[in-house]
Amino acid sequence: MPVVISIQYQRRRNRLTILIRVVTAAFAAVSLQACAAGETRSVASTDSVSAIPSPQSPVPSSESPVPAGDTALSSGVGSLRGSIDSALAATRRRTRPASRARPRALSPLADTIAEKLVFPPVTQSWFLGAARGKRMLVDIGRVDIEVRRNPARLAAYKEAVDARSPFPVGTRFRLRGPWGADDAVVNGFDTWNGRIVATVETSPLVDSLARTIEPLPATAQLVDSAAVPIAYDSTCVRGPVSPVLDVRVKGVRDSLELRMRETEHPPYERLLKSLKSRSTSAAGCFPGGRVIVIATLWAGEYEWVREQVVLLDDAGLVSPLRLRDYRFRGHEALFALDGDGDGIDDLATRGYGPNLGGMSVLRLVDGRTPKEPRRLERMATGFAWENR
């Protein structure tokens, strides 16, 4: 008798479990269907609002109208309207691209290479330019496959980039470097040390500087291709500092290196054998100072790093700075430049980390509190490399 009762109880329990599962699945299906319908209505409403400005929400005066036949904006994988508008006012909410162009058909080899291309989001508007191989290039992404050695692969790579790049031929960048500012228009694509780079057509001055100075860093801001081009020289006199200040800078560099070597030591003996130090400086029109000095002590492949950054004013007084540059632990000061056009200089650096490196432009900002020292923060980066 107890066995029969147990069997009946188990059957009832199984039926109840099945019933609960069926009800739960039905409820989940209804909920998903309702969410999908609501999302579709929301997306449609958002697109219609962004596509047709209403009288209550006029288009900001800083935005320039985009010609309907502007191929630099309408071609490529994604429309650049949202990213170009956001470049005019970086703090404003970015506009969603209104449409997306269909990617063109690729050859089999180009289609294979296209799967190894990594581009930034279309809403990004700040990039890094630099002179490489006696020409000015703009870093716009990464390629995760070797394409340089075989001419056929290189041709297929350029075909893939031309079809997939969110920054097609005709896109305009505003370059700001140590010389001042000039506009540059994308006229092709190439690769440099594993990076996807855009070749640009720019002013004779920038072309001449790129042939003689390397790396010649510059920020590259994405701007509307219908905007009026600009070209101006820097108002900052970054030439040689006074002899007295020059002697002071050299003394500070030596002092920082010596003090770190005396007080900082890596924890492992194998790192002690590879201990190295370096100090660099760059003169410019920095807020509250004239020269930035970076002293770095490192061991191994930048596995252990200690770094000190200071700002010297015209009288030689030293103020400490903090530096925050993500993966890059050690830095080398290259040039001072006005990277964002605000009339205040920023610092172009070459950064290093464990088996990696790259270039960055750093902006000098105030500390979070009056007691905190000012700090250098990344504004743009590019031309990164890794040892794999």
C-alpha positions, 0 to 999 in steps of 0.5 A: 500500500505505501508503494502505490501511494508513493507512485501516485504522489510522484505522478502528480508531482511530475504533472505539476512540474510540467504544468509550471514549466509550460505556463512559465514558457508561455509567459516568457514568450508573451513578454518577449513579443511585447518587448520587441514590439515596444522596441520597434516602435521606439526605434522608429520614433527615434529615427523619425525625430532625428531625421526630421527636426521639429520647430520645438527642436531646431538644428543647432547653429554649429551644425553645417548642412550636409549636401545630398551628393556628398560621397564622403558622407554617404559612402562606406559601411556607415553614414558619417553624419552623426560622427561629423556633427559630433566633431563640431561639438564633442560634448553634445549628444551624438546624433545617430546615423540616419542610414547605412550604405550597403557594403560592396562585393569584395574579391575572395581574398579581400573578403578574407582580409576584411574579417581581420580589420578593426575600425573605431566606432563611427561616433569617434571624432579624434584621431592621431596623425604622424609623419611616417615614411616621409608622408603624413598618415592618420591612424584609423584602425588595426589589421590583424593579419600580415598584408605588407609582404605580398603585393597581391595581399596588399592590393586586396587589403586596400580593396577591403579597407576602401570598401569597409572603412567608415572614413571613405576617400574624401573624408576631411580631418583637421590636423593640429600639430607643432606648426599650427593647423591645416585641413587634410583630405583622405585620398587613399589607404595603406598599412603601417606596423599593423595599423590601418592608416589613411593617406591624406592630401594636405598643404605643401607646408605639412608635406614638407615638414613630413618629409623632414621631421619624423614622427611630427605628431598631430591630432586629427579631428574629423570635420564636415567635408563641406566646412570651410578649410582652415590653415594657420600658424601657431601663435605660440613661440616654442623656440629655444628657451632662455639660456638660464631656463635651459640650464635649469631644465637640464639640472632638473632632468638629471636630479630626477633621474638620480633621485629615482635611481637612489630611492627606487629599486625593482623587487627582483634581481633579474630586473636589477640587471636591466635597469634603465633611465631616461629623461626628456622635455618639451617646451611650449605654452602650457598653462602656468608653465613653459617646459614639461620634464618626464623622467622614467626609470624602468626595468625589463620590457617595462615590467617595472616602471617609475616615472616623475613628471614636473612643469617648470615656469619661466622662473624655473620653479617646479610643479609636480604633475600626474600622468594617466595614459592607460596601458602606457607606463613610461613616456618620452616627451616629443613635441608641444602642440595645441591639439584641440585649438583652444590656444593652450598647448598639449603634449605629444608623447611616445608611450611604452608598456610591457611589450607594447608602445604607441603615441599619445597626445596628453592634455593638461587639466586641473586636479579634482581638488585644489590640493591635488596636483594637475595631471596629464590625460589622454586626448588622442592616441594611435600608431600602437604596436605590440611584440607578439 
